[in-house]
Amino acid sequence: MNEDELREALIDLIKNDHDLAIELIESINSYDGSFEEMEMFAFNDEFFETFFDNPADAARATQFGEIQSWNDEYIGFNGYGNLISKSRYEYGADCADMADEIADWLIDNGTNHINADLEIEELFDRYYNDDDDDDEESYNRRPKAAVKKTPAKKSPSKKPAKKVVSKSKAKKPAVKKAPAKKPVAKPKKTVKR
């Protein structure tokens, strides 16, 4: 499986499974916030307690926002800081519309840092372990976040070893002392008679 095939398979999977799309958006946001403009929260009292200190601010955000139904499962903020609500279906459809971007993120970053669906893991396993590729090419395809580099072995140096100086013989750095303050002469009082 090459990268284009992996990308198309991911897009197809995400577009056809709204719950998976929501799960991926939430998981990626909790990792690095890449899709924070899509972030929604459970529509409950805890949301209001978390995001609003003042009831007047919550009322204003509600008045100028787009609360479609108090029975919606999700609530979030629009670009102006006002509230918007969505049903699970609407939010899932919005997340699924981001399938191209989600697939690109997954290809660039891998699945090590998020909770990925088993089907996604299997697609990446097929991509990384394709029998047609040699090990070097497969290794180079892994996202940078998933590849652990081992340090190269150093060749022995032909330079002479540095001489170790004991602490007692080591030169101490010169410390500059602040100049001593000169006493200021007080003017003599002259008394006129």
GIMO-V211152 format. One record per pair of residues at least 12 apart in sequence whose C-alpha atoms are under 7 Angstrom apart, sorted by the first residue. I is the first residue (numbers start at 0). J is the second residue. Records with the same first field share a line. If there is no record, write none. Layout:
BEGIN
I->J  J
END
This chain:
BEGIN
0->125  126  129
1->126
5->122  126
6->102
9->102
10->98  99  102
13->95  98
14->95  96  98
17->91  92  95
18->91
20->91  94  95
21->91  94
24->94
26->113  114
27->113
30->112  113
38->75
39->73  74  75
40->73  74  75
41->72  73  74
42->71  72  73  74
60->80  81  82
61->81  82
63->81
64->81  82  83
65->82  83  84
66->82  83  84
67->84
71->84  85  86
72->85  86  87
73->85  86  87
106->142
107->142
108->142  143  144
109->142  145
111->145
END
